[in-house]
Amino acid sequence: MSLVTDIKALAKEALGNLYPDVEIPGSSVTVNQTKPEFTGDYTLVLFPFLKLLRTKPDVIGKAIGEYMVNNSDWVASYDIVAGFLNLTIHDSYWASFVTSQYNNTTYGQGVPTDKTVMVEYSSPNTNKPLHFGHLRNIFLGYAMSGVLEVTGNKVVKANLINDRGIHICKSMVAWQRYANGATPESTGIKGDHLVGDYYVKYNDEFKKEVAQMVADGMEQETAEKEAPILKEAKVMLIDWEAGKEDVVELWKTMNGWVYAGFDVSYKRMGVNFDKMYYESDTYLLGKEVVQQGLEKGVFFKKEDGSIWIDLESEGLDQKIVQRADGTAVYITQDIGTAIKKYEECNLDKSVYVIGDEQNYHMQVLKLILQKFGHPCAEGIYHLSYGMVELPTGKMKSREGTVVDADDMMDEMIAIAKQQTEEAGKTEGFTEEELTTLYETIGLGALKFYLLRVDPKKKMIFDPKESIDLHGFTAAFIQYAHARICSILRKEGIEKMPKDNLFADFKLSEQISPAEKMLAVTLEQYPDIMQNAADEYNPSLLCNYTFQLAQQFNSFYDVHSISKAENDEKKQLRLMLIIMTAQVMRHAMGTMGINLPEKM
C-alpha cells in the first residue's frame, strides 16, 4: 500500500460517512502531489464531487479535511485552495517510512502473481546485422520485461528469429554469385556483418539489372519483376521450403554466422532471452492452421489458389494468408508462432514489441486468431513504438545507409571516454576500471536516451546530447549515485547496510522541506513502477529516477551530512541517501542500466 492509496481510501471513507445518501464512484477520487507554491504534501481534487453533493468546494473540503485529521494518525493538517484540499502529512510518518525502508533491498517489488507474461523483442532478420533501429526495440523489450517481473509477473523473454523468407534468399544468392567462398574467418568480418554486406550487394545488383532492362526497352514495373537475380531468390525460397539439400545447407551455414554475431552484440548490450523461436520452425504450424481455417470457413481460396481472410466487416480489408504457390507469408508464420508460444508457456499475456508501422499487421493477427477461436488471441498486446532517427535522417538497410548497432555502441563508449578524459576524471582508476566505466557511461547513455521518451512517440537520437552530464540523461543519474557512494565511503558505511544501523532512530525535531521532498519522492517509487507496468511505459521510470537525482542534488545543496547539526539529523540524512541510491540502482537496473560507484 502506498500513501496515495491510503489517502484515496480515507477520502472515500470520509465521503461515505459524511454524505451517506450520495453514491460517489471511487474513480472520481483524484490525489496529486501538492504544487510547490502551496502548503501541503498531497492534494485531493474536490471538483468531481460538486455536482453530486451540490455544495460549495470550501464546505466539502473543510468537512473532508476535518474527518481525515480526526480519523488518522498521519494527516497533520489541511488547507483549502480554490477547489483543492491540500493535506500535510505528519513528519513522524516520513521519519517512520525512511527508518523502516532505507535498507530494504526489495523496496519497489510488487506482490507475486500467478500470471505468466511473454515479452517478445529484438526479432531480427538473419540477412543483416542488428542496426540502430533495433536498439529501441531491444532496450524497450528488456526494460518492460524487468518492469513486469518486478511488479510480480512471471516473465518469459522471447526472441523470434526471422530466419527464412525472400530476404534471406537474397543474401544467399548474392553470396553464391560474388563471395568466392568468403567466411567470417577468412575475411575477419563479424558474421552478421558479412551476411549483411551481401544483402546490400544483392540490392545493388538488382538495381543494375533493372536499369539495364529498362534501357533495353522494358517497362520499369515489369523489369522489377523480371530481374534475373530476383527470380533466382524466388526459386531459392521455393527450393528451401521443398527441403533441397544444398540450399538448406547454405542457409544453415550463413544463419550460423549471423547467430554468432548476434550473440556477441546481445552480450555487449547486457540483454538476454529465455526462449528462442525460429520462423523456420513455426511457419509450417501456421500453414496447418490455414488449412484448418479453410475447412472451418474462416479462410477462403481464390481462383489462383491463394488463401485469404475477409476482414471487411471489421473495417479492414481482405488479407492473404498463403500464396498461390503454397508458400507462407508473414502473417502465416505469426499465426503459428502465437499458438506455439501460448501452448508451450501457458501465457496470460503475450506482449509484442514491434514498431508502429506494423499496427495494422498486429490488428489483423489478433482478429484472425479471434475468428479462429484460439484462446491465445485475447492475451495479445502490441507494445507499439515510434521509429527512432538520427539527426541525419532515416536509415535504409538495403541501401547500406543504416548505422550498425555495434558501431553505435562503439561511438557511445568513445564519447564517454573522451568526455571523462577531457574533464580530468580518470585519476584513481586502473585501466580495467576505466574500460568498465566508459562502457557503463556510454551504454547507459544509449539505453536511457532511447527509453526516456514515451514509446508511442517518434524520436531523434543525438549521441552527444545523450551523454550530457547536466541533461536529462543516465550520466546525470549515474553521477548522483556515484556522489552518494562517495559520501557513504567517507562515513565508513556500505552503500546498502545489511543491518539496520539506525533502528533506535527517534525524530524529535521538524523535518526540513528538502528532507521531506526527498522522502516524498522515495515513497512514490512503488506506484511509479506499477504505473510503468500498467501503461507498458518505461519512460515513467526514467522520468522518476531523473527527478529523484534532482531531488538528491537539491537536498545535498542545502544540507551537510558530515557536518549535520546533530546526530539525529545526520542519521536521518544518511538513511535518506542510502535509500536514494538503492532506489536509483533498482529502477535503473530494472531497465538494464548500471550505475558506477565512482565517476
C-alpha positions as CSV (number, residue, x, y, z in Angstrom):
1,M,0.0,0.0,0.0
2,S,1.2,3.5,-0.8
3,L,0.4,6.8,0.8
4,V,-1.6,7.9,-2.2
5,T,-3.7,4.7,-2.0
6,D,-4.2,5.3,1.8
7,I,-5.3,8.9,1.1
8,K,-7.8,7.8,-1.5
9,A,-9.2,5.2,0.8
10,L,-9.5,7.6,3.7
11,A,-11.1,10.2,1.4
12,K,-13.7,7.7,0.1
13,E,-14.4,6.7,3.7
14,A,-14.9,10.3,4.7
15,L,-17.3,10.9,1.8
16,G,-19.2,7.8,2.6
17,N,-19.7,8.8,6.3
18,L,-20.3,12.5,5.6
19,Y,-22.7,12.0,2.7
20,P,-24.2,8.6,3.1
21,D,-27.1,9.3,0.8
22,V,-24.9,10.0,-2.3
23,E,-23.1,7.3,-4.3
24,I,-19.7,8.7,-5.1
25,P,-17.6,6.5,-7.5
26,G,-14.1,5.6,-6.4
27,S,-12.8,6.7,-9.8
28,S,-13.7,10.3,-9.0
29,V,-11.3,10.4,-6.1
30,T,-8.1,12.0,-7.5
31,V,-5.0,12.7,-5.5
32,N,-1.9,14.5,-6.8
33,Q,1.3,15.8,-5.2
34,T,0.8,19.3,-4.0
35,K,2.3,22.0,-6.2
36,P,5.5,23.6,-4.6
37,E,3.9,27.1,-4.4
38,F,1.2,25.8,-1.9
39,T,1.3,24.4,1.6
40,G,0.9,20.6,1.8
41,D,2.2,17.3,0.6
42,Y,-0.7,15.8,-1.3
43,T,-3.8,17.4,-2.9
44,L,-7.4,15.9,-3.1
45,V,-9.2,17.4,-6.1
46,L,-12.7,18.5,-5.0
47,F,-14.3,19.4,-8.3
48,P,-15.6,15.9,-9.2
49,F,-17.8,16.0,-6.0
50,L,-19.5,19.4,-6.5
51,K,-22.4,18.3,-8.8
52,L,-23.1,15.2,-6.9
53,L,-23.1,16.9,-3.5
54,R,-24.4,20.3,-4.6
55,T,-22.3,22.0,-2.0
56,K,-19.6,24.6,-2.3
57,P,-16.0,23.3,-2.5
58,D,-14.9,25.1,0.7
59,V,-17.7,23.4,2.6
60,I,-16.8,19.9,1.2
61,G,-13.1,20.5,1.7
62,K,-13.5,21.5,5.3
63,A,-15.7,18.5,6.1
64,I,-13.3,16.0,4.5
65,G,-10.2,17.7,5.9
66,E,-11.6,17.6,9.5
67,Y,-12.6,14.0,9.1
68,M,-9.1,13.0,7.8
69,V,-7.3,14.8,10.6
70,N,-9.5,13.3,13.2
71,N,-9.5,9.7,11.8
72,S,-5.9,9.1,11.0
73,D,-2.6,9.5,12.8
74,W,-0.7,10.7,9.7
75,V,-2.7,13.6,8.3
76,A,-1.4,16.6,10.3
77,S,-3.4,19.5,8.8
78,Y,-5.2,20.7,5.7
79,D,-5.6,23.8,3.6
80,I,-8.3,24.6,1.0
81,V,-7.3,26.5,-2.1
82,A,-9.9,27.1,-4.9
83,G,-11.4,23.6,-5.1
84,F,-8.4,21.7,-3.9
85,L,-7.9,20.1,-0.5
86,N,-4.1,20.2,0.4
87,L,-3.1,17.8,3.0
88,T,0.1,18.0,5.2
89,I,1.4,14.7,6.4
90,H,3.0,14.4,9.9
91,D,6.8,14.5,10.0
92,S,6.6,11.3,12.1
93,Y,5.1,9.4,9.1
94,W,8.1,10.3,6.9
95,A,10.6,9.5,9.6
96,S,9.0,6.1,10.2
97,F,8.9,5.4,6.5
98,V,12.5,6.1,6.0
99,T,13.6,4.2,9.1
100,S,11.7,1.1,8.1
101,Q,12.6,1.1,4.4
102,Y,16.0,2.7,3.9
103,N,17.9,-0.7,3.8
104,N,15.0,-2.7,2.2
105,T,16.5,-4.3,-0.9
106,T,13.1,-5.4,-2.1
107,Y,11.5,-1.9,-1.9
108,G,9.6,-1.4,-5.1
109,Q,8.9,-5.1,-5.7
110,G,5.3,-6.0,-6.3
111,V,3.3,-8.9,-4.8
112,P,3.9,-12.1,-6.9
113,T,1.0,-13.1,-9.0
114,D,0.2,-16.3,-10.9
115,K,0.3,-14.6,-14.3
116,T,2.8,-15.5,-17.0
117,V,3.7,-12.8,-19.5
118,M,5.9,-13.3,-22.5
119,V,7.7,-10.3,-23.9
120,E,8.9,-10.8,-27.5
121,Y,11.5,-8.3,-28.6
122,S,14.5,-7.9,-31.0
123,S,13.1,-10.3,-33.6
124,P,15.9,-9.7,-36.1
125,N,16.3,-10.9,-39.7
126,T,19.2,-13.2,-40.4
127,N,20.1,-11.3,-43.6
128,K,21.8,-8.4,-41.8
129,P,23.4,-7.3,-38.5
130,L,21.4,-5.6,-35.8
131,H,21.2,-2.0,-36.6
132,F,20.5,1.2,-34.7
133,G,16.8,0.9,-35.4
134,H,16.8,-2.4,-33.4
135,L,18.1,-0.8,-30.3
136,R,15.0,1.0,-29.2
137,N,13.1,-2.3,-29.7
138,I,15.7,-4.3,-27.7
139,F,16.0,-1.9,-24.8
140,L,12.3,-1.3,-24.6
141,G,11.6,-5.1,-24.6
142,Y,14.3,-5.8,-22.0
143,A,13.1,-2.9,-19.8
144,M,9.5,-3.9,-20.0
145,S,10.4,-7.4,-19.1
146,G,12.2,-6.1,-16.0
147,V,9.3,-3.9,-15.0
148,L,6.7,-6.6,-15.4
149,E,8.9,-9.0,-13.4
150,V,9.4,-6.5,-10.6
151,T,5.6,-6.0,-10.4
152,G,5.0,-9.6,-9.7
153,N,4.6,-11.4,-13.0
154,K,6.5,-14.5,-14.2
155,V,8.2,-13.1,-17.3
156,V,9.5,-15.1,-20.3
157,K,11.8,-13.1,-22.5
158,A,11.5,-14.3,-26.1
159,N,13.2,-13.7,-29.4
160,L,11.6,-14.7,-32.7
161,I,14.3,-15.0,-35.3
162,N,13.2,-14.2,-38.8
163,D,15.4,-16.9,-40.3
164,R,13.5,-17.7,-43.5
165,G,11.9,-15.9,-46.4
166,I,12.8,-14.0,-49.5
167,H,15.1,-11.5,-47.7
168,I,17.3,-14.4,-46.5
169,C,17.4,-15.8,-50.0
170,K,18.6,-12.5,-51.4
171,S,21.7,-12.6,-49.2
172,M,22.2,-16.2,-50.1
173,V,22.0,-15.6,-53.9
174,A,24.4,-12.6,-53.7
175,W,26.9,-14.7,-51.6
176,Q,26.7,-17.5,-54.2
177,R,27.3,-15.1,-57.0
178,Y,30.0,-12.9,-55.6
179,A,31.6,-14.2,-52.4
180,N,34.1,-16.7,-53.8
181,G,33.6,-18.8,-50.6
182,A,34.3,-15.9,-48.2
183,T,33.6,-16.7,-44.5
184,P,33.9,-14.7,-41.3
185,E,37.2,-16.5,-40.5
186,S,38.7,-15.8,-44.0
187,T,37.7,-12.2,-44.0
188,G,37.9,-11.2,-40.3
189,I,34.4,-9.8,-40.6
190,K,31.8,-10.4,-37.9
191,G,29.4,-13.0,-39.2
192,D,26.2,-10.9,-39.2
193,H,28.1,-8.0,-40.9
194,L,29.4,-10.3,-43.6
195,V,26.0,-11.6,-44.5
196,G,24.6,-8.1,-44.3
197,D,27.2,-7.0,-46.9
198,Y,25.8,-9.4,-49.4
199,Y,22.2,-8.2,-48.7
200,V,23.4,-4.8,-49.8
201,K,25.3,-6.3,-52.7
202,Y,22.0,-8.0,-53.8
203,N,20.2,-4.7,-53.8
204,D,23.0,-3.0,-55.8
205,E,23.0,-5.8,-58.5
206,F,19.2,-5.8,-58.6
207,K,19.2,-2.1,-59.4
208,K,21.8,-2.6,-62.1
209,E,19.8,-5.4,-63.7
210,V,16.6,-3.4,-63.7
211,A,18.3,-0.3,-65.1
212,Q,19.8,-2.4,-67.9
213,M,16.4,-4.0,-68.7
214,V,14.7,-0.6,-68.8
215,A,17.5,0.8,-71.0
216,D,16.7,-2.2,-73.4
217,G,13.1,-1.1,-73.6
218,M,11.3,-2.9,-70.8
219,E,8.8,-1.1,-68.5
220,Q,10.2,-0.3,-65.1
221,E,7.5,-2.2,-63.2
222,T,8.0,-5.3,-65.5
223,A,11.8,-5.1,-65.2
224,E,11.5,-5.1,-61.3
225,K,9.5,-8.4,-61.5
226,E,11.7,-10.0,-64.2
227,A,15.2,-9.2,-62.9
228,P,17.2,-12.4,-63.0
229,I,18.7,-12.0,-59.5
230,L,15.1,-11.7,-58.1
231,K,14.0,-14.8,-59.9
232,E,16.9,-16.7,-58.5
233,A,15.9,-15.6,-55.0
234,K,12.3,-16.7,-55.5
235,V,13.4,-20.1,-56.9
236,M,15.7,-20.5,-53.9
237,L,12.8,-19.8,-51.5
238,I,10.7,-22.5,-53.1
239,D,13.7,-24.9,-53.1
240,W,14.2,-24.1,-49.4
241,E,10.6,-24.9,-48.5
242,A,10.9,-28.1,-50.5
243,G,14.0,-29.0,-48.4
244,K,16.5,-29.0,-51.3
245,E,19.7,-30.2,-49.6
246,D,22.3,-27.8,-50.9
247,V,20.0,-24.7,-50.4
248,V,19.2,-25.8,-46.8
249,E,22.9,-26.4,-46.1
250,L,23.9,-22.9,-47.3
251,W,21.0,-21.4,-45.3
252,K,22.2,-23.2,-42.1
253,T,25.8,-22.1,-42.7
254,M,25.0,-18.4,-43.3
255,N,22.5,-18.2,-40.4
256,G,25.1,-19.8,-38.1
257,W,27.4,-16.9,-39.0
258,V,24.7,-14.4,-38.1
259,Y,23.7,-16.1,-34.8
260,A,27.3,-16.0,-33.6
261,G,27.4,-12.3,-34.4
262,F,24.1,-11.6,-32.7
263,D,25.3,-13.3,-29.6
264,V,28.3,-11.0,-29.3
265,S,26.1,-7.9,-29.7
266,Y,23.5,-9.1,-27.2
267,K,26.1,-9.8,-24.6
268,R,27.6,-6.4,-25.0
269,M,24.1,-4.8,-24.7
270,G,23.5,-6.7,-21.5
271,V,20.3,-8.3,-22.7
272,N,19.3,-12.0,-22.8
273,F,16.4,-14.3,-23.7
274,D,14.7,-17.2,-22.1
275,K,13.2,-18.6,-25.3
276,M,14.3,-18.5,-28.9
277,Y,11.8,-19.1,-31.6
278,Y,12.6,-19.6,-35.3
279,E,10.2,-18.8,-38.1
280,S,11.7,-21.8,-40.0
281,D,10.0,-24.0,-37.3
282,T,6.8,-22.1,-36.9
283,Y,5.7,-21.3,-40.4
284,L,4.6,-24.9,-41.1
285,L,2.4,-24.8,-38.0
286,G,0.9,-21.6,-39.4
287,K,0.2,-23.4,-42.7
288,E,-1.6,-26.2,-40.8
289,V,-3.8,-23.6,-39.1
290,V,-4.6,-22.1,-42.5
291,Q,-5.8,-25.4,-43.8
292,Q,-7.9,-25.9,-40.7
293,G,-9.3,-22.4,-41.1
294,L,-10.1,-23.2,-44.7
295,E,-12.1,-26.2,-43.7
296,K,-14.0,-24.2,-41.0
297,G,-14.8,-21.4,-43.4
298,V,-12.7,-18.8,-41.6
299,F,-10.5,-18.5,-44.7
300,F,-11.4,-18.8,-48.5
301,K,-9.5,-19.7,-51.6
302,K,-9.2,-17.6,-54.7
303,E,-9.1,-18.9,-58.2
304,D,-5.3,-18.7,-58.4
305,G,-5.1,-21.0,-55.3
306,S,-4.1,-18.3,-52.8
307,I,-5.8,-18.3,-49.4
308,W,-7.4,-15.2,-47.8
309,I,-9.5,-14.0,-44.9
310,D,-12.2,-11.3,-45.3
311,L,-12.0,-8.7,-42.6
312,E,-14.1,-6.1,-44.3
313,S,-16.9,-6.4,-41.7
314,E,-14.3,-5.3,-39.1
315,G,-13.5,-2.2,-41.1
316,L,-10.3,-3.7,-42.7
317,D,-9.9,-5.5,-46.0
318,Q,-9.1,-8.9,-47.3
319,K,-5.8,-10.3,-46.2
320,I,-3.7,-13.1,-47.9
321,V,-2.6,-15.9,-45.5
322,Q,-0.9,-18.2,-48.1
323,R,0.4,-17.5,-51.6
324,A,-0.8,-19.3,-54.7
325,D,2.4,-21.3,-54.9
326,G,1.8,-22.6,-51.3
327,T,4.5,-20.6,-49.6
328,A,3.8,-18.8,-46.3
329,V,3.6,-15.1,-45.9
330,Y,4.5,-13.2,-42.7
331,I,1.0,-13.5,-41.1
332,T,1.1,-17.3,-41.7
333,Q,4.2,-17.5,-39.6
334,D,2.9,-15.2,-36.9
335,I,-0.3,-17.3,-36.5
336,G,1.8,-20.4,-36.0
337,T,4.2,-18.7,-33.6
338,A,1.4,-17.1,-31.5
339,I,-0.2,-20.5,-31.0
340,K,3.1,-22.3,-30.2
341,K,4.1,-19.7,-27.6
342,Y,0.7,-19.9,-25.9
343,E,0.7,-23.6,-25.7
344,E,4.3,-24.0,-24.6
345,C,4.2,-21.4,-21.8
346,N,0.6,-21.2,-20.8
347,L,0.6,-17.5,-21.3
348,D,-1.8,-15.0,-19.7
349,K,-0.3,-12.2,-21.8
350,S,1.8,-12.1,-24.9
351,V,3.5,-8.7,-25.4
352,Y,4.9,-8.0,-28.9
353,V,7.4,-5.2,-29.0
354,I,7.0,-4.1,-32.6
355,G,7.3,-0.7,-34.4
356,D,4.1,1.3,-35.1
357,E,4.5,0.6,-38.9
358,Q,3.1,-2.8,-38.0
359,N,0.0,-1.6,-36.2
360,Y,-2.2,-2.9,-39.0
361,H,-0.4,-6.2,-39.2
362,M,-0.8,-6.8,-35.4
363,Q,-4.5,-5.9,-35.6
364,V,-5.0,-8.4,-38.4
365,L,-3.2,-11.1,-36.4
366,K,-5.3,-10.7,-33.4
367,L,-8.5,-10.7,-35.5
368,I,-7.6,-13.8,-37.3
369,L,-6.9,-15.7,-34.1
370,Q,-10.1,-14.4,-32.6
371,K,-12.1,-15.6,-35.7
372,F,-10.3,-18.9,-35.5
373,G,-11.4,-19.1,-31.8
374,H,-8.0,-19.7,-30.4
375,P,-7.6,-18.7,-26.7
376,C,-4.3,-17.0,-27.3
377,A,-6.0,-14.1,-29.1
378,E,-7.2,-12.3,-26.0
379,G,-3.8,-12.1,-24.4
380,I,-2.1,-10.5,-27.4
381,Y,-0.8,-7.0,-26.6
382,H,1.1,-4.9,-29.2
383,L,3.6,-2.6,-27.5
384,S,3.8,-0.3,-30.4
385,Y,6.6,2.2,-30.6
386,G,7.7,5.1,-32.8
387,M,10.7,5.0,-35.1
388,V,14.0,6.4,-33.9
389,E,16.1,8.5,-36.3
390,L,19.5,10.1,-36.2
391,P,19.9,13.9,-36.8
392,T,20.9,12.9,-40.4
393,G,17.5,11.3,-41.0
394,K,16.1,7.9,-41.8
395,M,18.1,4.8,-42.4
396,K,17.7,2.1,-45.0
397,S,19.4,-1.3,-44.6
398,R,19.2,-2.5,-48.2
399,E,20.9,0.7,-49.4
400,G,23.6,0.3,-46.8
401,T,22.8,3.6,-45.1
402,V,22.0,2.2,-41.7
403,V,24.1,2.6,-38.6
404,D,25.0,-0.8,-37.2
405,A,24.2,-1.3,-33.5
406,D,27.8,-2.4,-32.9
407,D,29.1,0.9,-34.4
408,M,26.7,2.9,-32.3
409,M,27.8,1.2,-29.1
410,D,31.5,1.9,-30.1
411,E,30.7,5.5,-30.7
412,M,28.9,6.0,-27.4
413,I,31.8,4.4,-25.4
414,A,34.3,6.6,-27.3
415,I,32.3,9.7,-26.4
416,A,32.2,8.6,-22.8
417,K,36.0,8.1,-22.8
418,Q,36.6,11.4,-24.5
419,Q,34.4,13.4,-22.1
420,T,35.8,11.7,-19.0
421,E,39.4,12.3,-20.0
422,E,38.7,16.0,-21.0
423,A,37.0,16.5,-17.6
424,G,40.1,15.1,-15.9
425,K,38.1,12.5,-14.1
426,T,40.4,9.5,-14.6
427,E,42.6,9.8,-11.5
428,G,42.5,6.9,-9.1
429,F,41.2,4.4,-11.7
430,T,43.0,1.4,-13.1
431,E,42.9,0.8,-16.9
432,E,40.5,-2.0,-16.3
433,E,38.2,0.2,-14.2
434,L,38.3,2.9,-16.8
435,T,37.3,0.5,-19.5
436,T,34.4,-0.7,-17.4
437,L,33.4,2.9,-16.6
438,Y,33.4,4.0,-20.2
439,E,31.1,1.1,-21.1
440,T,28.9,1.8,-18.2
441,I,28.5,5.5,-19.1
442,G,28.3,5.0,-22.8
443,L,25.9,2.1,-22.9
444,G,23.9,3.6,-20.1
445,A,23.5,6.8,-22.0
446,L,22.4,4.9,-25.1
447,K,19.8,2.9,-23.3
448,F,18.4,5.7,-21.1
449,Y,18.0,8.1,-24.1
450,L,16.1,5.6,-26.1
451,L,13.9,4.7,-23.1
452,R,13.2,8.2,-21.7
453,V,10.7,9.0,-24.4
454,D,7.1,7.6,-24.3
455,P,7.3,4.5,-26.6
456,K,4.4,5.8,-28.7
457,K,6.4,8.8,-29.8
458,K,8.9,9.0,-32.6
459,M,12.3,10.4,-31.6
460,I,15.6,11.6,-32.8
461,F,18.7,10.3,-31.1
462,D,21.6,12.7,-30.6
463,P,24.7,10.8,-29.3
464,K,26.4,13.8,-27.8
465,E,23.2,15.1,-26.1
466,S,22.5,11.7,-24.7
467,I,25.7,11.7,-22.6
468,D,25.4,15.3,-21.3
469,L,26.3,15.2,-17.5
470,H,23.9,18.1,-16.9
471,G,21.0,17.0,-19.0
472,F,18.1,14.5,-18.8
473,T,20.5,11.6,-19.1
474,A,21.7,8.5,-17.5
475,A,25.0,10.3,-16.8
476,F,23.2,12.8,-14.6
477,I,21.7,9.9,-12.5
478,Q,25.0,7.9,-12.6
479,Y,26.9,10.9,-11.2
480,A,24.4,11.5,-8.4
481,H,24.7,7.8,-7.5
482,A,28.5,8.0,-7.5
483,R,28.3,11.1,-5.4
484,I,26.2,9.3,-2.7
485,C,28.6,6.3,-2.7
486,S,31.5,8.7,-2.1
487,I,29.7,10.3,0.8
488,L,29.0,6.9,2.3
489,R,32.6,5.7,1.9
490,K,33.8,8.8,3.8
491,E,31.4,7.9,6.6
492,G,32.6,4.3,6.6
493,I,29.1,3.0,5.6
494,E,28.3,0.4,3.0
495,K,26.1,1.5,0.1
496,M,23.5,-1.0,1.3
497,P,23.9,-1.9,5.0
498,K,22.8,-5.4,5.8
499,D,21.9,-4.5,9.3
500,N,19.6,-1.7,10.4
501,L,22.2,0.8,11.6
502,F,19.6,3.3,12.8
503,A,16.9,1.0,14.4
504,D,16.8,3.3,17.5
505,F,16.3,6.5,15.5
506,K,13.6,8.8,17.0
507,L,12.5,12.1,15.5
508,S,12.5,14.9,17.9
509,E,12.6,17.9,15.6
510,Q,11.0,19.1,12.4
511,I,12.0,17.6,9.0
512,S,13.2,20.3,6.6
513,P,11.5,20.9,3.3
514,A,14.4,19.4,1.3
515,E,14.5,16.3,3.6
516,K,10.7,15.9,3.2
517,M,10.8,16.3,-0.6
518,L,13.4,13.5,-0.9
519,A,11.3,11.2,1.4
520,V,8.1,12.0,-0.5
521,T,9.8,11.2,-3.9
522,L,11.1,7.9,-2.4
523,E,7.7,6.9,-1.1
524,Q,6.2,7.2,-4.6
525,Y,8.6,4.6,-6.2
526,P,6.4,1.5,-5.9
527,D,3.5,3.4,-7.5
528,I,5.7,4.7,-10.4
529,M,6.9,1.1,-11.0
530,Q,3.3,-0.2,-11.1
531,N,2.2,2.6,-13.4
532,A,5.1,1.8,-15.8
533,A,3.9,-1.8,-15.9
534,D,0.2,-0.9,-16.3
535,E,0.9,1.5,-19.1
536,Y,3.8,-0.5,-20.7
537,N,5.9,2.6,-20.5
538,P,9.4,2.5,-19.0
539,S,9.8,6.2,-19.7
540,L,7.8,6.8,-16.5
541,L,10.7,5.1,-14.6
542,C,13.3,7.2,-16.5
543,N,11.5,10.4,-15.6
544,Y,11.1,9.3,-12.0
545,T,14.7,8.4,-11.5
546,F,15.9,11.6,-13.1
547,Q,13.6,13.6,-10.7
548,L,14.9,11.6,-7.8
549,A,18.5,12.5,-8.7
550,Q,17.4,16.1,-9.0
551,Q,15.8,15.9,-5.5
552,F,19.0,14.5,-4.1
553,N,21.1,17.3,-5.6
554,S,18.7,19.9,-4.2
555,F,18.8,18.2,-0.8
556,Y,22.6,18.0,-0.7
557,D,23.0,21.6,-1.9
558,V,21.3,22.8,1.4
559,H,22.2,20.1,3.9
560,S,25.6,18.8,5.0
561,I,25.8,15.2,6.2
562,S,29.3,15.1,7.7
563,K,28.6,18.4,9.5
564,A,25.0,17.8,10.3
565,E,23.6,19.9,13.2
566,N,23.3,16.9,15.4
567,D,23.4,13.1,15.4
568,E,19.7,12.8,14.8
569,K,19.9,14.9,11.6
570,K,23.0,13.0,10.4
571,Q,21.2,9.7,10.9
572,L,18.1,10.8,9.0
573,R,20.1,12.2,6.1
574,L,22.3,9.0,5.9
575,M,19.1,6.9,5.7
576,L,17.7,9.2,3.1
577,I,20.7,9.0,0.8
578,I,21.2,5.2,1.3
579,M,17.6,4.7,0.2
580,T,18.0,7.1,-2.7
581,A,21.0,5.2,-4.0
582,Q,19.2,1.9,-3.6
583,V,16.1,3.1,-5.4
584,M,18.3,4.5,-8.2
585,R,20.0,1.2,-8.6
586,H,16.8,-0.8,-8.5
587,A,15.0,1.5,-11.0
588,M,17.9,1.7,-13.5
589,G,18.8,-1.9,-13.0
590,T,15.3,-2.9,-13.9
591,M,15.9,-1.3,-17.3
592,G,19.3,-2.8,-17.7
593,I,21.3,0.3,-16.9
594,N,24.3,0.1,-14.5
595,L,25.3,2.8,-12.0
596,P,29.0,3.2,-11.1
597,E,30.2,3.8,-7.6
598,K,33.0,6.1,-8.7
599,M,32.8,8.6,-11.5
